[in-house]
Amino acid sequence: MRVLHVVKGLGPGGAERLLVSLASVRHPDVHFEVAYLLPHKDHLVSELAGVGAPAHLLAGRRGLADPRWPIRLARLVRRTRPDVVHLHSPAVAAVARPLLRTLPGRRVLVSTEHNVWSSFGAVARVANGLSLPLSHARLVVSEEVRTSVWARHRDRVEVTVQGIPVAALVARRADRDGARARLGLSPDDVLVVTVANFRVKKDYPTLLAAAAMTVDHPHLRFVAIGQGPLEPELHALHARLGLGDRFRFLGYHPDPPEVLAGADLFSLTSRHEGLPISLLEAMALGVPPVVSAVGGIPEVVTDGRDGVLLAPRDPAAFAGAFRTLADDRARRGELGWAAARRATDFDITKTEHHLEGLYRRLLSRE
C-alpha cells in the first residue's frame, strides 16, 4: 500500500512531527511519502529520510501562492501512484481535493483537521468546508475540533487521536540529570518548559506575565522552545518584564523531548488548540501539565488527577499553580505518575494501526 501525506510545511510543529512518528512504526508493506509546500519549513526532511519516508517539495518561495504546486502535486501522484493521499492542511486540502478527484486512477482521499475551524482564515475555512465532502474519510484530532466543523459535515467526521512513541519517550526519562545539567540547573530548581511556536494562538504574553509574577520564588525557572513571527515582540516583552535568565528562549530545537526530560512542569497558555503533541510527549515523560482548558486538551488532561487545567488568558491563575506545585514535590510526583499512565492511551502504534486499517477498508470499498 502506497500512502502520500500532503502538508503545508515540515517545520517543528506537532502535526508535522506526527508524520515522523507514523513513518517510524508503519507496517513493512506500507510505502510512506510526504509532499510539502513551504521551502523554509524543511526541518523534518532529514528525519523522514532517516526512517525511509522521502519528502517532495512542491512549491517555491511563494509557498501556497505559487501556482505551480497543484501541477507538481498532480505530476507526483501520476509518478508515484499512491493508493491513499492523506491531506493535513485545510488550505492545501481545499485545492488538492478537487484536483485529485479529477486525475485518472484508483486512490482514496483522507483528510485530518488538526485545529478548530475558527482558527482558519475565512477563505480557507469556506474552501475547506465546500471541498470536504470530496474526501473519502474525514478525521479530526479531538471532539472539540469535531464540534467546530460545519454542522452539515459533523456526523461524517471521525475523531482519531494523534499519537506519540510512548516506549521511546519512557526510555528517555533516564536522561533527566543530563538534561538539567545541559541547562545549567541546580538540584533545587523547578523547571517549567513550554513547547510552542511564537504565534498569537499560543498566547505567550500570558505565560510571560505569569512568570513575572513568580520572580520572587527562589527556585522557579522557565524555558521556551519555539520560533515564529512574534519573536521580536516577545523578546521585547520579556525585557520589559525584567525576566532575565529566569525565562530563557531556546528557539528552534530539533528534539524537544531532550529538554522536556529535565522538566518538573509542562505548560501551555494557548487560547485554542487541536491536540498538542508536545503535551502528550511531556506526559509520557512523567512531566505534569499546567495548561489552558481549550481545544482537545481537556479530553486528555483531567484537572487534579493528571494535571492542572486553567482558564486561558489568566496569568494570575497560572502563576498560582506554578508556585503551589513548585513548593510541593510530592504533588508533582503524583500528577506526573498519573500523566505518564494517561499517555499510554496515545501510543503511536495504536494510531498507525487504526489509520492503516481505515486505509485498507476504504480501498476495498473503492
TORKOL-4160 file (C-alpha; in steps of 0.2 Angstrom, whole numbers, padded with zeros to 4 digits, m for minus):
366
<pt num="1" X="0000" Y="0000" Z="0000"/>
<pt num="2" X="0007" Y="0017" Z="m0005"/>
<pt num="3" X="0002" Y="0032" Z="0006"/>
<pt num="4" X="0006" Y="0050" Z="0002"/>
<pt num="5" X="0004" Y="0063" Z="0016"/>
<pt num="6" X="0002" Y="0081" Z="0010"/>
<pt num="7" X="0006" Y="0095" Z="0022"/>
<pt num="8" X="0009" Y="0114" Z="0021"/>
<pt num="9" X="0026" Y="0113" Z="0029"/>
<pt num="10" X="0038" Y="0101" Z="0038"/>
<pt num="11" X="0043" Y="0113" Z="0052"/>
<pt num="12" X="0045" Y="0109" Z="0070"/>
<pt num="13" X="0026" Y="0108" Z="0074"/>
<pt num="14" X="0017" Y="0094" Z="0082"/>
<pt num="15" X="0007" Y="0089" Z="0067"/>
<pt num="16" X="0022" Y="0088" Z="0057"/>
<pt num="17" X="0032" Y="0078" Z="0070"/>
<pt num="18" X="0017" Y="0066" Z="0070"/>
<pt num="19" X="0022" Y="0061" Z="0052"/>
<pt num="20" X="0039" Y="0056" Z="0058"/>
<pt num="21" X="0032" Y="0045" Z="0072"/>
<pt num="22" X="0019" Y="0037" Z="0060"/>
<pt num="23" X="0033" Y="0033" Z="0047"/>
<pt num="24" X="0044" Y="0025" Z="0061"/>
<pt num="25" X="0031" Y="0012" Z="0066"/>
<pt num="26" X="0022" Y="0009" Z="0049"/>
<pt num="27" X="0019" Y="m0009" Z="0043"/>
<pt num="28" X="0033" Y="m0015" Z="0032"/>
<pt num="29" X="0022" Y="m0016" Z="0017"/>
<pt num="30" X="0017" Y="0002" Z="0018"/>
<pt num="31" X="0027" Y="0014" Z="0007"/>
<pt num="32" X="0026" Y="0031" Z="0015"/>
<pt num="33" X="0030" Y="0048" Z="0006"/>
<pt num="34" X="0027" Y="0066" Z="0011"/>
<pt num="35" X="0024" Y="0081" Z="0000"/>
<pt num="36" X="0025" Y="0099" Z="0007"/>
<pt num="37" X="0024" Y="0117" Z="0001"/>
<pt num="38" X="0034" Y="0129" Z="0011"/>
<pt num="39" X="0053" Y="0128" Z="0007"/>
<pt num="40" X="0058" Y="0137" Z="0023"/>
<pt num="41" X="0050" Y="0124" Z="0034"/>
<pt num="42" X="0060" Y="0109" Z="0030"/>
<pt num="43" X="0066" Y="0105" Z="0047"/>
<pt num="44" X="0060" Y="0087" Z="0047"/>
<pt num="45" X="0065" Y="0082" Z="0029"/>
<pt num="46" X="0081" Y="0073" Z="0035"/>
<pt num="47" X="0072" Y="0064" Z="0049"/>
<pt num="48" X="0059" Y="0057" Z="0037"/>
<pt num="49" X="0073" Y="0052" Z="0026"/>
<pt num="50" X="0081" Y="0043" Z="0040"/>
<pt num="51" X="0065" Y="0032" Z="0043"/>
<pt num="52" X="0063" Y="0028" Z="0024"/>
<pt num="53" X="0050" Y="0042" Z="0020"/>
<pt num="54" X="0056" Y="0053" Z="0006"/>
<pt num="55" X="0049" Y="0071" Z="0006"/>
<pt num="56" X="0045" Y="0081" Z="m0010"/>
<pt num="57" X="0044" Y="0100" Z="m0011"/>
<pt num="58" X="0030" Y="0106" Z="m0022"/>
<pt num="59" X="0032" Y="0125" Z="m0021"/>
<pt num="60" X="0045" Y="0139" Z="m0022"/>
<pt num="61" X="0047" Y="0154" Z="m0011"/>
<pt num="62" X="0029" Y="0159" Z="m0013"/>
<pt num="63" X="0023" Y="0143" Z="m0005"/>
<pt num="64" X="0004" Y="0142" Z="m0006"/>
<pt num="65" X="0003" Y="0157" Z="m0018"/>
<pt num="66" X="0015" Y="0148" Z="m0030"/>
<pt num="67" X="0003" Y="0142" Z="m0044"/>
<pt num="68" X="0014" Y="0128" Z="m0049"/>
<pt num="69" X="0012" Y="0117" Z="m0034"/>
<pt num="70" X="m0005" Y="0109" Z="m0039"/>
<pt num="71" X="0003" Y="0105" Z="m0056"/>
<pt num="72" X="0018" Y="0097" Z="m0047"/>
<pt num="73" X="0006" Y="0088" Z="m0035"/>
<pt num="74" X="m0003" Y="0080" Z="m0050"/>
<pt num="75" X="0014" Y="0075" Z="m0058"/>
<pt num="76" X="0019" Y="0067" Z="m0041"/>
<pt num="77" X="0003" Y="0057" Z="m0040"/>
<pt num="78" X="0005" Y="0051" Z="m0058"/>
<pt num="79" X="0023" Y="0046" Z="m0055"/>
<pt num="80" X="0021" Y="0038" Z="m0038"/>
<pt num="81" X="0003" Y="0031" Z="m0040"/>
<pt num="82" X="m0002" Y="0032" Z="m0021"/>
<pt num="83" X="m0016" Y="0021" Z="m0016"/>
<pt num="84" X="m0020" Y="0034" Z="m0002"/>
<pt num="85" X="m0017" Y="0053" Z="m0001"/>
<pt num="86" X="m0019" Y="0060" Z="0016"/>
<pt num="87" X="m0021" Y="0078" Z="0017"/>
<pt num="88" X="m0016" Y="0088" Z="0033"/>
<pt num="89" X="m0019" Y="0106" Z="0030"/>
<pt num="90" X="m0036" Y="0115" Z="0026"/>
<pt num="91" X="m0028" Y="0127" Z="0014"/>
<pt num="92" X="m0019" Y="0114" Z="0004"/>
<pt num="93" X="m0033" Y="0101" Z="0005"/>
<pt num="94" X="m0046" Y="0114" Z="m0002"/>
<pt num="95" X="m0036" Y="0114" Z="m0018"/>
<pt num="96" X="m0030" Y="0096" Z="m0018"/>
<pt num="97" X="m0046" Y="0088" Z="m0016"/>
<pt num="98" X="m0055" Y="0093" Z="m0032"/>
<pt num="99" X="m0038" Y="0091" Z="m0042"/>
<pt num="100" X="m0035" Y="0074" Z="m0036"/>
<pt num="101" X="m0053" Y="0068" Z="m0039"/>
<pt num="102" X="m0051" Y="0073" Z="m0057"/>
<pt num="103" X="m0035" Y="0063" Z="m0060"/>
<pt num="104" X="m0036" Y="0046" Z="m0068"/>
<pt num="105" X="m0033" Y="0030" Z="m0057"/>
<pt num="106" X="m0039" Y="0022" Z="m0041"/>
<pt num="107" X="m0035" Y="0031" Z="m0025"/>
<pt num="108" X="m0044" Y="0037" Z="m0009"/>
<pt num="109" X="m0043" Y="0054" Z="m0001"/>
<pt num="110" X="m0042" Y="0056" Z="0018"/>
<pt num="111" X="m0042" Y="0072" Z="0027"/>
<pt num="112" X="m0036" Y="0076" Z="0045"/>
<pt num="113" X="m0041" Y="0093" Z="0054"/>
<pt num="114" X="m0028" Y="0097" Z="0067"/>
<pt num="115" X="m0036" Y="0113" Z="0073"/>
<pt num="116" X="m0053" Y="0121" Z="0077"/>
<pt num="117" X="m0061" Y="0128" Z="0062"/>
<pt num="118" X="m0062" Y="0146" Z="0070"/>
<pt num="119" X="m0043" Y="0146" Z="0069"/>
<pt num="120" X="m0043" Y="0146" Z="0050"/>
<pt num="121" X="m0044" Y="0161" Z="0039"/>
<pt num="122" X="m0061" Y="0165" Z="0032"/>
<pt num="123" X="m0056" Y="0160" Z="0014"/>
<pt num="124" X="m0048" Y="0144" Z="0020"/>
<pt num="125" X="m0062" Y="0139" Z="0031"/>
<pt num="126" X="m0075" Y="0141" Z="0017"/>
<pt num="127" X="m0065" Y="0132" Z="0004"/>
<pt num="128" X="m0061" Y="0118" Z="0016"/>
<pt num="129" X="m0079" Y="0116" Z="0020"/>
<pt num="130" X="m0085" Y="0116" Z="0002"/>
<pt num="131" X="m0072" Y="0103" Z="m0003"/>
<pt num="132" X="m0073" Y="0092" Z="0012"/>
<pt num="133" X="m0086" Y="0080" Z="0005"/>
<pt num="134" X="m0073" Y="0075" Z="m0008"/>
<pt num="135" X="m0063" Y="0066" Z="0005"/>
<pt num="136" X="m0067" Y="0048" Z="0007"/>
<pt num="137" X="m0064" Y="0049" Z="0026"/>
<pt num="138" X="m0063" Y="0065" Z="0037"/>
<pt num="139" X="m0054" Y="0064" Z="0053"/>
<pt num="140" X="m0051" Y="0077" Z="0067"/>
<pt num="141" X="m0039" Y="0076" Z="0082"/>
<pt num="142" X="m0052" Y="0079" Z="0096"/>
<pt num="143" X="m0070" Y="0081" Z="0100"/>
<pt num="144" X="m0068" Y="0100" Z="0101"/>
<pt num="145" X="m0062" Y="0100" Z="0083"/>
<pt num="146" X="m0076" Y="0090" Z="0078"/>
<pt num="147" X="m0088" Y="0102" Z="0086"/>
<pt num="148" X="m0080" Y="0116" Z="0076"/>
<pt num="149" X="m0084" Y="0108" Z="0059"/>
<pt num="150" X="m0099" Y="0114" Z="0049"/>
<pt num="151" X="m0114" Y="0106" Z="0056"/>
<pt num="152" X="m0119" Y="0098" Z="0040"/>
<pt num="153" X="m0102" Y="0088" Z="0039"/>
<pt num="154" X="m0101" Y="0084" Z="0058"/>
<pt num="155" X="m0110" Y="0067" Z="0058"/>
<pt num="156" X="m0097" Y="0060" Z="0045"/>
<pt num="157" X="m0082" Y="0066" Z="0054"/>
<pt num="158" X="m0072" Y="0054" Z="0065"/>
<pt num="159" X="m0061" Y="0058" Z="0080"/>
<pt num="160" X="m0044" Y="0050" Z="0078"/>
<pt num="161" X="m0032" Y="0055" Z="0091"/>
<pt num="162" X="m0014" Y="0058" Z="0087"/>
<pt num="163" X="0000" Y="0048" Z="0094"/>
<pt num="164" X="0017" Y="0048" Z="0102"/>
<pt num="165" X="0031" Y="0035" Z="0103"/>
<pt num="166" X="0027" Y="0031" Z="0121"/>
<pt num="167" X="0041" Y="0017" Z="0124"/>
<pt num="168" X="0055" Y="0028" Z="0116"/>
<pt num="169" X="0049" Y="0043" Z="0127"/>
<pt num="170" X="0048" Y="0032" Z="0143"/>
<pt num="171" X="0066" Y="0027" Z="0140"/>
<pt num="172" X="0072" Y="0045" Z="0139"/>
<pt num="173" X="0067" Y="0048" Z="0157"/>
<pt num="174" X="0084" Y="0041" Z="0162"/>
<pt num="175" X="0092" Y="0057" Z="0155"/>
<pt num="176" X="0084" Y="0069" Z="0167"/>
<pt num="177" X="0100" Y="0073" Z="0176"/>
<pt num="178" X="0109" Y="0075" Z="0159"/>
<pt num="179" X="0095" Y="0087" Z="0153"/>
<pt num="180" X="0096" Y="0098" Z="0168"/>
<pt num="181" X="0115" Y="0098" Z="0168"/>
<pt num="182" X="0114" Y="0104" Z="0150"/>
<pt num="183" X="0103" Y="0119" Z="0155"/>
<pt num="184" X="0114" Y="0123" Z="0170"/>
<pt num="185" X="0101" Y="0120" Z="0183"/>
<pt num="186" X="0104" Y="0116" Z="0201"/>
<pt num="187" X="0095" Y="0101" Z="0210"/>
<pt num="188" X="0083" Y="0113" Z="0219"/>
<pt num="189" X="0077" Y="0122" Z="0203"/>
<pt num="190" X="0059" Y="0119" Z="0197"/>
<pt num="191" X="0059" Y="0120" Z="0179"/>
<pt num="192" X="0044" Y="0124" Z="0169"/>
<pt num="193" X="0045" Y="0120" Z="0150"/>
<pt num="194" X="0034" Y="0126" Z="0136"/>
<pt num="195" X="0035" Y="0120" Z="0118"/>
<pt num="196" X="0025" Y="0131" Z="0107"/>
<pt num="197" X="0029" Y="0142" Z="0091"/>
<pt num="198" X="0028" Y="0161" Z="0093"/>
<pt num="199" X="0010" Y="0163" Z="0086"/>
<pt num="200" X="m0005" Y="0173" Z="0093"/>
<pt num="201" X="m0015" Y="0157" Z="0097"/>
<pt num="202" X="m0001" Y="0151" Z="0109"/>
<pt num="203" X="m0003" Y="0167" Z="0120"/>
<pt num="204" X="0015" Y="0169" Z="0126"/>
<pt num="205" X="0011" Y="0185" Z="0134"/>
<pt num="206" X="0000" Y="0176" Z="0147"/>
<pt num="207" X="0015" Y="0164" Z="0151"/>
<pt num="208" X="0027" Y="0178" Z="0152"/>
<pt num="209" X="0016" Y="0188" Z="0163"/>
<pt num="210" X="0013" Y="0173" Z="0174"/>
<pt num="211" X="0032" Y="0170" Z="0175"/>
<pt num="212" X="0035" Y="0188" Z="0180"/>
<pt num="213" X="0023" Y="0186" Z="0195"/>
<pt num="214" X="0034" Y="0172" Z="0201"/>
<pt num="215" X="0051" Y="0181" Z="0200"/>
<pt num="216" X="0052" Y="0181" Z="0219"/>
<pt num="217" X="0051" Y="0162" Z="0220"/>
<pt num="218" X="0068" Y="0156" Z="0224"/>
<pt num="219" X="0068" Y="0140" Z="0213"/>
<pt num="220" X="0056" Y="0143" Z="0198"/>
<pt num="221" X="0064" Y="0143" Z="0181"/>
<pt num="222" X="0056" Y="0144" Z="0164"/>
<pt num="223" X="0062" Y="0138" Z="0147"/>
<pt num="224" X="0053" Y="0140" Z="0130"/>
<pt num="225" X="0056" Y="0130" Z="0114"/>
<pt num="226" X="0049" Y="0138" Z="0098"/>
<pt num="227" X="0051" Y="0151" Z="0084"/>
<pt num="228" X="0039" Y="0161" Z="0074"/>
<pt num="229" X="0034" Y="0178" Z="0068"/>
<pt num="230" X="0031" Y="0186" Z="0085"/>
<pt num="231" X="0048" Y="0183" Z="0091"/>
<pt num="232" X="0054" Y="0202" Z="0091"/>
<pt num="233" X="0038" Y="0207" Z="0101"/>
<pt num="234" X="0040" Y="0193" Z="0114"/>
<pt num="235" X="0058" Y="0196" Z="0117"/>
<pt num="236" X="0054" Y="0215" Z="0119"/>
<pt num="237" X="0040" Y="0210" Z="0132"/>
<pt num="238" X="0052" Y="0198" Z="0141"/>
<pt num="239" X="0064" Y="0213" Z="0143"/>
<pt num="240" X="0050" Y="0225" Z="0149"/>
<pt num="241" X="0045" Y="0212" Z="0162"/>
<pt num="242" X="0063" Y="0210" Z="0168"/>
<pt num="243" X="0063" Y="0191" Z="0167"/>
<pt num="244" X="0082" Y="0190" Z="0163"/>
<pt num="245" X="0088" Y="0172" Z="0164"/>
<pt num="246" X="0073" Y="0166" Z="0174"/>
<pt num="247" X="0064" Y="0164" Z="0157"/>
<pt num="248" X="0075" Y="0158" Z="0143"/>
<pt num="249" X="0070" Y="0156" Z="0125"/>
<pt num="250" X="0079" Y="0142" Z="0117"/>
<pt num="251" X="0072" Y="0145" Z="0099"/>
<pt num="252" X="0071" Y="0130" Z="0087"/>
<pt num="253" X="0076" Y="0114" Z="0095"/>
<pt num="254" X="0077" Y="0098" Z="0084"/>
<pt num="255" X="0072" Y="0087" Z="0099"/>
<pt num="256" X="0060" Y="0094" Z="0111"/>
<pt num="257" X="0060" Y="0079" Z="0122"/>
<pt num="258" X="0078" Y="0081" Z="0126"/>
<pt num="259" X="0074" Y="0097" Z="0136"/>
<pt num="260" X="0057" Y="0090" Z="0142"/>
<pt num="261" X="0066" Y="0076" Z="0150"/>
<pt num="262" X="0073" Y="0088" Z="0163"/>
<pt num="263" X="0057" Y="0097" Z="0167"/>
<pt num="264" X="0047" Y="0097" Z="0183"/>
<pt num="265" X="0031" Y="0105" Z="0175"/>
<pt num="266" X="0025" Y="0107" Z="0157"/>
<pt num="267" X="0014" Y="0122" Z="0152"/>
<pt num="268" X="0004" Y="0129" Z="0138"/>
<pt num="269" X="m0006" Y="0145" Z="0139"/>
<pt num="270" X="m0014" Y="0143" Z="0122"/>
<pt num="271" X="m0030" Y="0152" Z="0118"/>
<pt num="272" X="m0036" Y="0137" Z="0107"/>
<pt num="273" X="m0028" Y="0121" Z="0102"/>
<pt num="274" X="m0032" Y="0105" Z="0092"/>
<pt num="275" X="m0022" Y="0091" Z="0102"/>
<pt num="276" X="m0004" Y="0097" Z="0106"/>
<pt num="277" X="0009" Y="0083" Z="0103"/>
<pt num="278" X="0021" Y="0092" Z="0115"/>
<pt num="279" X="0008" Y="0090" Z="0129"/>
<pt num="280" X="0007" Y="0071" Z="0125"/>
<pt num="281" X="0026" Y="0070" Z="0125"/>
<pt num="282" X="0028" Y="0079" Z="0141"/>
<pt num="283" X="0015" Y="0067" Z="0150"/>
<pt num="284" X="0024" Y="0052" Z="0143"/>
<pt num="285" X="0040" Y="0058" Z="0151"/>
<pt num="286" X="0031" Y="0060" Z="0168"/>
<pt num="287" X="0030" Y="0079" Z="0167"/>
<pt num="288" X="0014" Y="0085" Z="0175"/>
<pt num="289" X="0005" Y="0098" Z="0164"/>
<pt num="290" X="m0002" Y="0115" Z="0169"/>
<pt num="291" X="m0012" Y="0120" Z="0154"/>
<pt num="292" X="m0026" Y="0130" Z="0147"/>
<pt num="293" X="m0043" Y="0121" Z="0146"/>
<pt num="294" X="m0045" Y="0124" Z="0127"/>
<pt num="295" X="m0047" Y="0113" Z="0112"/>
<pt num="296" X="m0044" Y="0095" Z="0114"/>
<pt num="297" X="m0033" Y="0097" Z="0130"/>
<pt num="298" X="m0047" Y="0093" Z="0142"/>
<pt num="299" X="m0051" Y="0077" Z="0133"/>
<pt num="300" X="m0033" Y="0072" Z="0138"/>
<pt num="301" X="m0030" Y="0080" Z="0155"/>
<pt num="302" X="m0041" Y="0078" Z="0170"/>
<pt num="303" X="m0039" Y="0093" Z="0182"/>
<pt num="304" X="m0032" Y="0087" Z="0198"/>
<pt num="305" X="m0029" Y="0069" Z="0193"/>
<pt num="306" X="m0015" Y="0070" Z="0179"/>
<pt num="307" X="m0013" Y="0089" Z="0178"/>
<pt num="308" X="m0019" Y="0106" Z="0181"/>
<pt num="309" X="m0032" Y="0114" Z="0169"/>
<pt num="310" X="m0034" Y="0133" Z="0170"/>
<pt num="311" X="m0044" Y="0146" Z="0160"/>
<pt num="312" X="m0035" Y="0154" Z="0146"/>
<pt num="313" X="m0028" Y="0172" Z="0147"/>
<pt num="314" X="m0027" Y="0171" Z="0166"/>
<pt num="315" X="m0009" Y="0174" Z="0171"/>
<pt num="316" X="m0013" Y="0175" Z="0190"/>
<pt num="317" X="m0020" Y="0158" Z="0189"/>
<pt num="318" X="m0005" Y="0151" Z="0180"/>
<pt num="319" X="0007" Y="0159" Z="0192"/>
<pt num="320" X="m0003" Y="0152" Z="0207"/>
<pt num="321" X="m0002" Y="0135" Z="0200"/>
<pt num="322" X="0017" Y="0136" Z="0197"/>
<pt num="323" X="0020" Y="0142" Z="0215"/>
<pt num="324" X="0009" Y="0129" Z="0223"/>
<pt num="325" X="0017" Y="0114" Z="0213"/>
<pt num="326" X="0035" Y="0121" Z="0215"/>
<pt num="327" X="0033" Y="0120" Z="0234"/>
<pt num="328" X="0025" Y="0103" Z="0233"/>
<pt num="329" X="0037" Y="0090" Z="0226"/>
<pt num="330" X="0026" Y="0075" Z="0232"/>
<pt num="331" X="0011" Y="0083" Z="0222"/>
<pt num="332" X="0021" Y="0085" Z="0207"/>
<pt num="333" X="0026" Y="0067" Z="0208"/>
<pt num="334" X="0008" Y="0061" Z="0210"/>
<pt num="335" X="0002" Y="0071" Z="0195"/>
<pt num="336" X="0017" Y="0066" Z="0184"/>
<pt num="337" X="0014" Y="0047" Z="0188"/>
<pt num="338" X="m0004" Y="0049" Z="0183"/>
<pt num="339" X="0001" Y="0059" Z="0167"/>
<pt num="340" X="0013" Y="0045" Z="0162"/>
<pt num="341" X="m0001" Y="0032" Z="0164"/>
<pt num="342" X="m0013" Y="0043" Z="0154"/>
<pt num="343" X="m0001" Y="0045" Z="0140"/>
<pt num="344" X="0000" Y="0026" Z="0136"/>
<pt num="345" X="m0018" Y="0029" Z="0129"/>
<pt num="346" X="m0010" Y="0038" Z="0115"/>
<pt num="347" X="0004" Y="0027" Z="0109"/>
<pt num="348" X="0008" Y="0030" Z="0090"/>
<pt num="349" X="0007" Y="0011" Z="0086"/>
<pt num="350" X="m0012" Y="0012" Z="0090"/>
<pt num="351" X="m0014" Y="0027" Z="0079"/>
<pt num="352" X="m0004" Y="0019" Z="0064"/>
<pt num="353" X="m0014" Y="0003" Z="0066"/>
<pt num="354" X="m0030" Y="0012" Z="0066"/>
<pt num="355" X="m0025" Y="0023" Z="0050"/>
<pt num="356" X="m0019" Y="0008" Z="0041"/>
<pt num="357" X="m0035" Y="m0002" Z="0044"/>
<pt num="358" X="m0045" Y="0013" Z="0039"/>
<pt num="359" X="m0035" Y="0015" Z="0023"/>
<pt num="360" X="m0037" Y="m0004" Z="0018"/>
<pt num="361" X="m0056" Y="m0003" Z="0022"/>
<pt num="362" X="m0058" Y="0012" Z="0010"/>
<pt num="363" X="m0048" Y="0004" Z="m0003"/>
<pt num="364" X="m0058" Y="m0012" Z="m0003"/>
<pt num="365" X="m0074" Y="m0001" Z="m0004"/>
<pt num="366" X="m0067" Y="0009" Z="m0019"/>
